[in-house]
Structures are given as structure tokens and as C-alpha cells.
């Protein structure tokens, strides 16, 4: 993809969309930003008219329904945004021979096992939110120019989840849910590299190591000097509307190989750099 190419970005004001927009603007691409007020991605007619009007080389969909628990009751809305809309966008891209980029979740896996999940492993969604994201993957991948990244535990400049700890005397993170906190800046940078290589298909973005949420917040408290008391809890201790997978560590082997890298770095290094900027 050449510099100056036109890229249409949906969900531009969300956490991931914010860093994608920042990375794209800084890399010399012509960026068209759309948030939900300006483009309803669940409206097939609007999607097609917008894409056909602007004729971008790439459409990146950073819009998503992300409330895992509420998705159990707001099923129609979650399905429309996470499953049907990616299909409309991918289909519209196929009309103008554009690349479609979309994002999915680690929760398409059920969390069983002890080794990182590969792209070829069979999904078994752990809740309705994950089910809609899995359907969105399938819909988008019907079109050969689609690029899907599964991500997990996102944090970013536009929405960080850590400084709120400062005002908490006690906090109870999960000690039996495994993954890795992921900086949206690094996801955005990987998307650019994949586009430059004209990659397509399904990829996992993940660092080279992983931890529990308890480990993550322990690191945050140490790094920021917070005195919050961390009390570990188990998934079974909390009766949430949506189930949570236990072990959803993603393998980055395919991504690193495609990008010609020996690895994708470590989560503590990434999070430490992010926290130092707060």
C-alpha cells in the first residue's frame, strides 16, 4: 500500500480507533474518519453509499459492541454491530476491490487448555458477545481481501483503565484468568505493517508472555506507587451475566513471522512505557 492511499476508518473515537487514526495520520495516508454519529455501520445502504462515494483503498472497522455482560440481554444490538456490520463493510469493499480490516477477540476460545491459541484452533465462544465477534470474523473472511486481528485486554491513550486504582483502598482482580494487557498503539502499528505487506486472513496480536489480571494490577501499583490493597479473586467467585474464559492467551507466531520479527515484545515493557506517559 503506497503512502497517500485513502483509508476509511470507522469507530475513530473509540480506544482502538483513536490510536489507529493517530498512527495513520503520522504515516502519510489520507484518512477519512467516521464515528457512529456520522456512519451507522448497521445500515447496509449507508455503508455501501459511503464506501462507494469515497472509494478508499482500505476500510478499517474499529467500531464494536464491547460490553460483554450487557450483550447477554442486548443481543440484537450486539449481533447487528459485531456480526452483521462487518459483513456489510467487507461486501462493500469487495465492490471496489479494497482491503477490509476488522478486529475480533480472544474470547472466541473457551479458555480451556494451557498453551497459547493458534489461528487454526477451533473457536468455541465463551459468551454471546464472543459469539457475535466470531460470526463477524466468518462473515468478513468470506471476502479474500479481509484482514482480521484478534486482540485482548486493550488499553490506550483514549481510555486507560489503571489510574482509577489510585482512589481505591481495595481492588479484587481475577487471579485465574490468563492473557496479556495490550496497548492499542502497538496494535495500530502492526496493522500498518500488515497493510504494507498486503497481508490478508486471520492473525493474533499478542506479546511474547502473559499473566493474570492480578499480576497486571500488581505491576501497575508498583509502577505508579499506589497503595491499593489487591485481593485476588477467582472467576467462580463472581456471578457475572456473561461467562469469562480462563486461559485465552493468543499465540503471536504467525504475526511475528509475517512481519519478519523474532517476537512482539513483552507486556510489562509495553505497559511500563504507557504508564510512564500518564
One Martini backbone bead per residue (centre of mass of N, CA, C, O) as a GRO file, in nm:
protein
  278
    1UNK     BB    1   0.094   0.038   0.025
    2UNK     BB    2   0.074   0.359  -0.046
    3UNK     BB    3   0.139   0.660   0.003
    4UNK     BB    4  -0.177   0.835   0.016
    5UNK     BB    5  -0.374   0.650   0.076
    6UNK     BB    6  -0.709   0.570   0.122
    7UNK     BB    7  -0.866   0.576   0.450
    8UNK     BB    8  -1.132   0.413   0.621
    9UNK     BB    9  -1.259   0.498   0.951
   10UNK     BB   10  -1.411   0.334   1.206
   11UNK     BB   11  -1.433   0.422   1.529
   12UNK     BB   12  -1.241   0.689   1.585
   13UNK     BB   13  -1.331   0.741   1.912
   14UNK     BB   14  -1.207   0.507   2.012
   15UNK     BB   15  -0.953   0.345   2.146
   16UNK     BB   16  -0.845   0.218   1.880
   17UNK     BB   17  -0.917   0.442   1.676
   18UNK     BB   18  -0.733   0.661   1.793
   19UNK     BB   19  -0.456   0.511   1.728
   20UNK     BB   20  -0.506   0.468   1.431
   21UNK     BB   21  -0.530   0.763   1.348
   22UNK     BB   22  -0.252   0.849   1.450
   23UNK     BB   23  -0.083   0.652   1.274
   24UNK     BB   24  -0.193   0.735   0.993
   25UNK     BB   25  -0.124   1.039   1.002
   26UNK     BB   26   0.194   0.969   1.058
   27UNK     BB   27   0.214   0.796   0.752
   28UNK     BB   28   0.069   0.948   0.491
   29UNK     BB   29  -0.237   0.917   0.495
   30UNK     BB   30  -0.561   0.930   0.383
   31UNK     BB   31  -0.810   1.027   0.619
   32UNK     BB   32  -1.132   0.882   0.703
   33UNK     BB   33  -1.351   0.977   0.960
   34UNK     BB   34  -1.579   0.762   1.158
   35UNK     BB   35  -1.855   0.775   1.348
   36UNK     BB   36  -2.170   0.693   1.464
   37UNK     BB   37  -2.289   0.978   1.378
   38UNK     BB   38  -2.185   0.941   1.056
   39UNK     BB   39  -2.193   0.605   1.077
   40UNK     BB   40  -2.408   0.336   1.028
   41UNK     BB   41  -2.298   0.006   1.012
   42UNK     BB   42  -2.605  -0.128   1.021
   43UNK     BB   43  -2.641   0.029   0.743
   44UNK     BB   44  -2.614  -0.088   0.436
   45UNK     BB   45  -2.673   0.158   0.257
   46UNK     BB   46  -2.471   0.354   0.395
   47UNK     BB   47  -2.220   0.189   0.355
   48UNK     BB   48  -2.221   0.177   0.046
   49UNK     BB   49  -2.237   0.482  -0.017
   50UNK     BB   50  -1.973   0.559   0.130
   51UNK     BB   51  -1.770   0.372  -0.011
   52UNK     BB   52  -1.846   0.451  -0.311
   53UNK     BB   53  -1.781   0.754  -0.282
   54UNK     BB   54  -1.466   0.731  -0.170
   55UNK     BB   55  -1.284   0.497  -0.255
   56UNK     BB   56  -1.101   0.322  -0.083
   57UNK     BB   57  -0.831   0.106  -0.019
   58UNK     BB   58  -0.924   0.116   0.293
   59UNK     BB   59  -1.105  -0.054   0.557
   60UNK     BB   60  -1.148   0.031   0.905
   61UNK     BB   61  -1.290  -0.155   1.184
   62UNK     BB   62  -1.332  -0.004   1.521
   63UNK     BB   63  -1.612  -0.093   1.563
   64UNK     BB   64  -1.801  -0.189   1.870
   65UNK     BB   65  -1.942  -0.425   2.082
   66UNK     BB   66  -1.811  -0.443   2.439
   67UNK     BB   67  -2.039  -0.541   2.636
   68UNK     BB   68  -2.038  -0.842   2.767
   69UNK     BB   69  -2.286  -0.846   2.964
   70UNK     BB   70  -2.505  -0.683   2.796
   71UNK     BB   71  -2.517  -0.882   2.550
   72UNK     BB   72  -2.714  -1.089   2.686
   73UNK     BB   73  -2.963  -0.867   2.643
   74UNK     BB   74  -2.836  -0.708   2.372
   75UNK     BB   75  -2.840  -0.897   2.110
   76UNK     BB   76  -2.921  -0.734   1.858
   77UNK     BB   77  -2.701  -0.517   1.881
   78UNK     BB   78  -2.452  -0.699   1.886
   79UNK     BB   79  -2.509  -0.841   1.616
   80UNK     BB   80  -2.516  -0.594   1.428
   81UNK     BB   81  -2.223  -0.484   1.494
   82UNK     BB   82  -2.039  -0.764   1.505
   83UNK     BB   83  -2.170  -0.927   1.244
   84UNK     BB   84  -2.318  -0.762   1.014
   85UNK     BB   85  -2.140  -0.509   0.955
   86UNK     BB   86  -1.880  -0.649   0.849
   87UNK     BB   87  -2.026  -0.760   0.599
   88UNK     BB   88  -2.094  -0.492   0.466
   89UNK     BB   89  -1.804  -0.381   0.447
   90UNK     BB   90  -1.677  -0.618   0.289
   91UNK     BB   91  -1.870  -0.605   0.048
   92UNK     BB   92  -1.805  -0.315  -0.033
   93UNK     BB   93  -1.503  -0.365  -0.083
   94UNK     BB   94  -1.543  -0.573  -0.317
   95UNK     BB   95  -1.660  -0.360  -0.521
   96UNK     BB   96  -1.356  -0.186  -0.505
   97UNK     BB   97  -1.104  -0.345  -0.420
   98UNK     BB   98  -1.074  -0.352  -0.102
   99UNK     BB   99  -0.952  -0.345   0.210
  100UNK     BB  100  -1.039  -0.531   0.509
  101UNK     BB  101  -1.047  -0.427   0.856
  102UNK     BB  102  -1.061  -0.630   1.158
  103UNK     BB  103  -1.186  -0.706   1.496
  104UNK     BB  104  -1.125  -0.933   1.760
  105UNK     BB  105  -1.134  -1.207   2.004
  106UNK     BB  106  -1.026  -1.427   2.252
  107UNK     BB  107  -1.332  -1.527   2.332
  108UNK     BB  108  -1.369  -1.747   2.104
  109UNK     BB  109  -1.250  -1.899   2.330
  110UNK     BB  110  -1.295  -2.118   2.619
  111UNK     BB  111  -1.014  -2.152   2.805
  112UNK     BB  112  -0.886  -2.404   2.752
  113UNK     BB  113  -0.597  -2.505   2.855
  114UNK     BB  114  -0.213  -2.414   2.831
  115UNK     BB  115  -0.190  -2.304   2.536
  116UNK     BB  116  -0.160  -2.110   2.289
  117UNK     BB  117  -0.357  -1.977   2.052
  118UNK     BB  118  -0.434  -2.050   1.731
  119UNK     BB  119  -0.575  -1.972   1.430
  120UNK     BB  120  -0.658  -2.291   1.377
  121UNK     BB  121  -0.828  -2.300   1.606
  122UNK     BB  122  -1.125  -2.384   1.750
  123UNK     BB  123  -1.392  -2.222   1.818
  124UNK     BB  124  -1.564  -2.142   2.154
  125UNK     BB  125  -1.769  -1.944   2.266
  126UNK     BB  126  -1.818  -1.796   2.600
  127UNK     BB  127  -2.027  -1.584   2.474
  128UNK     BB  128  -2.224  -1.367   2.305
  129UNK     BB  129  -2.015  -1.166   2.224
  130UNK     BB  130  -1.819  -1.379   2.102
  131UNK     BB  131  -2.020  -1.488   1.895
  132UNK     BB  132  -2.043  -1.223   1.730
  133UNK     BB  133  -1.740  -1.206   1.659
  134UNK     BB  134  -1.724  -1.473   1.509
  135UNK     BB  135  -1.931  -1.404   1.292
  136UNK     BB  136  -1.770  -1.161   1.181
  137UNK     BB  137  -1.535  -1.318   1.079
  138UNK     BB  138  -1.681  -1.503   0.879
  139UNK     BB  139  -1.805  -1.281   0.706
  140UNK     BB  140  -1.538  -1.137   0.621
  141UNK     BB  141  -1.380  -1.409   0.514
  142UNK     BB  142  -1.538  -1.434   0.240
  143UNK     BB  143  -1.325  -1.215   0.176
  144UNK     BB  144  -0.999  -1.209   0.058
  145UNK     BB  145  -0.932  -0.892   0.163
  146UNK     BB  146  -0.931  -0.976   0.454
  147UNK     BB  147  -0.839  -0.845   0.790
  148UNK     BB  148  -0.779  -1.018   1.099
  149UNK     BB  149  -0.772  -0.918   1.451
  150UNK     BB  150  -0.689  -1.058   1.746
  151UNK     BB  151  -0.767  -0.935   2.074
  152UNK     BB  152  -0.665  -0.810   2.416
  153UNK     BB  153  -0.678  -0.617   2.683
  154UNK     BB  154  -0.726  -0.317   2.630
  155UNK     BB  155  -0.524  -0.016   2.597
  156UNK     BB  156  -0.519   0.358   2.612
  157UNK     BB  157  -0.517   0.695   2.576
  158UNK     BB  158  -0.844   0.719   2.552
  159UNK     BB  159  -0.856   0.443   2.753
  160UNK     BB  160  -0.782   0.396   3.078
  161UNK     BB  161  -0.765   0.142   3.364
  162UNK     BB  162  -0.553   0.244   3.613
  163UNK     BB  163  -0.581   0.527   3.779
  164UNK     BB  164  -0.835   0.442   3.951
  165UNK     BB  165  -0.673   0.299   4.181
  166UNK     BB  166  -0.588   0.544   4.360
  167UNK     BB  167  -0.903   0.552   4.494
  168UNK     BB  168  -0.847   0.261   4.605
  169UNK     BB  169  -0.825   0.045   4.872
  170UNK     BB  170  -0.976  -0.193   4.714
  171UNK     BB  171  -0.892  -0.473   4.492
  172UNK     BB  172  -1.042  -0.752   4.269
  173UNK     BB  173  -0.868  -0.942   4.082
  174UNK     BB  174  -0.805  -1.181   3.870
  175UNK     BB  175  -0.616  -1.509   3.926
  176UNK     BB  176  -0.763  -1.710   3.673
  177UNK     BB  177  -0.690  -1.507   3.427
  178UNK     BB  178  -0.544  -1.534   3.102
  179UNK     BB  179  -0.305  -1.293   2.955
  180UNK     BB  180  -0.274  -0.957   2.794
  181UNK     BB  181  -0.200  -0.647   2.794
  182UNK     BB  182  -0.296  -0.410   2.524
  183UNK     BB  183  -0.163  -0.179   2.316
  184UNK     BB  184  -0.307   0.007   2.069
  185UNK     BB  185  -0.050   0.114   1.937
  186UNK     BB  186   0.060  -0.172   1.852
  187UNK     BB  187  -0.175  -0.254   1.680
  188UNK     BB  188  -0.159  -0.021   1.476
  189UNK     BB  189   0.131  -0.081   1.378
  190UNK     BB  190   0.064  -0.369   1.270
  191UNK     BB  191  -0.140  -0.287   1.059
  192UNK     BB  192   0.051  -0.124   0.882
  193UNK     BB  193   0.246  -0.358   0.820
  194UNK     BB  194   0.035  -0.545   0.689
  195UNK     BB  195  -0.045  -0.350   0.461
  196UNK     BB  196   0.238  -0.325   0.334
  197UNK     BB  197   0.222  -0.657   0.283
  198UNK     BB  198  -0.065  -0.743   0.191
  199UNK     BB  199  -0.231  -0.875   0.402
  200UNK     BB  200  -0.431  -1.168   0.491
  201UNK     BB  201  -0.657  -1.270   0.721
  202UNK     BB  202  -0.564  -1.436   1.024
  203UNK     BB  203  -0.474  -1.275   1.341
  204UNK     BB  204  -0.256  -1.248   1.625
  205UNK     BB  205  -0.233  -1.025   1.891
  206UNK     BB  206   0.075  -1.060   2.084
  207UNK     BB  207   0.273  -1.123   2.317
  208UNK     BB  208   0.531  -1.331   2.465
  209UNK     BB  209   0.357  -1.296   2.724
  210UNK     BB  210   0.191  -1.362   3.047
  211UNK     BB  211  -0.106  -1.317   3.269
  212UNK     BB  212  -0.278  -1.193   3.523
  213UNK     BB  213  -0.469  -0.950   3.653
  214UNK     BB  214  -0.317  -0.944   3.918
  215UNK     BB  215  -0.036  -0.898   3.798
  216UNK     BB  216  -0.100  -0.635   3.655
  217UNK     BB  217  -0.192  -0.462   3.908
  218UNK     BB  218   0.068  -0.501   4.061
  219UNK     BB  219   0.246  -0.352   3.859
  220UNK     BB  220   0.097  -0.082   3.865
  221UNK     BB  221   0.136  -0.017   4.165
  222UNK     BB  222   0.444  -0.019   4.155
  223UNK     BB  223   0.483   0.196   3.927
  224UNK     BB  224   0.278   0.426   4.074
  225UNK     BB  225   0.261   0.396   4.399
  226UNK     BB  226   0.029   0.234   4.502
  227UNK     BB  227  -0.184   0.130   4.801
  228UNK     BB  228  -0.353  -0.078   4.698
  229UNK     BB  229  -0.546  -0.348   4.784
  230UNK     BB  230  -0.493  -0.674   4.670
  231UNK     BB  231  -0.761  -0.912   4.600
  232UNK     BB  232  -0.793  -1.214   4.506
  233UNK     BB  233  -0.991  -1.375   4.248
  234UNK     BB  234  -1.241  -1.581   4.113
  235UNK     BB  235  -1.455  -1.650   3.871
  236UNK     BB  236  -1.649  -1.823   4.059
  237UNK     BB  237  -1.705  -1.577   4.268
  238UNK     BB  238  -1.851  -1.450   4.013
  239UNK     BB  239  -2.184  -1.348   3.897
  240UNK     BB  240  -2.196  -1.313   3.576
  241UNK     BB  241  -2.374  -1.290   3.291
  242UNK     BB  242  -2.093  -1.355   3.164
  243UNK     BB  243  -1.870  -1.557   3.071
  244UNK     BB  244  -1.524  -1.649   3.142
  245UNK     BB  245  -1.230  -1.716   3.028
  246UNK     BB  246  -0.932  -1.845   3.145
  247UNK     BB  247  -0.750  -1.936   2.872
  248UNK     BB  248  -0.654  -1.668   2.621
  249UNK     BB  249  -0.391  -1.711   2.493
  250UNK     BB  250  -0.205  -1.578   2.227
  251UNK     BB  251  -0.053  -1.646   1.938
  252UNK     BB  252   0.231  -1.475   1.751
  253UNK     BB  253   0.373  -1.639   1.524
  254UNK     BB  254   0.241  -1.543   1.259
  255UNK     BB  255   0.288  -1.240   1.286
  256UNK     BB  256   0.594  -1.235   1.323
  257UNK     BB  257   0.661  -1.381   1.058
  258UNK     BB  258   0.523  -1.177   0.863
  259UNK     BB  259   0.704  -0.927   0.990
  260UNK     BB  260   1.000  -1.030   1.056
  261UNK     BB  261   0.993  -1.131   1.363
  262UNK     BB  262   1.089  -1.272   1.676
  263UNK     BB  263   0.877  -1.073   1.817
  264UNK     BB  264   0.636  -0.862   2.032
  265UNK     BB  265   0.713  -0.862   2.314
  266UNK     BB  266   0.641  -0.723   2.639
  267UNK     BB  267   0.398  -0.626   2.857
  268UNK     BB  268   0.571  -0.463   3.065
  269UNK     BB  269   0.707  -0.273   2.868
  270UNK     BB  270   0.454  -0.148   2.748
  271UNK     BB  271   0.312  -0.061   3.015
  272UNK     BB  272   0.546   0.104   3.130
  273UNK     BB  273   0.547   0.316   2.903
  274UNK     BB  274   0.256   0.409   2.936
  275UNK     BB  275   0.266   0.493   3.241
  276UNK     BB  276   0.496   0.713   3.200
  277UNK     BB  277   0.279   0.907   3.033
  278UNK     BB  278   0.059   0.986   3.266
   0.00000   0.00000   0.00000
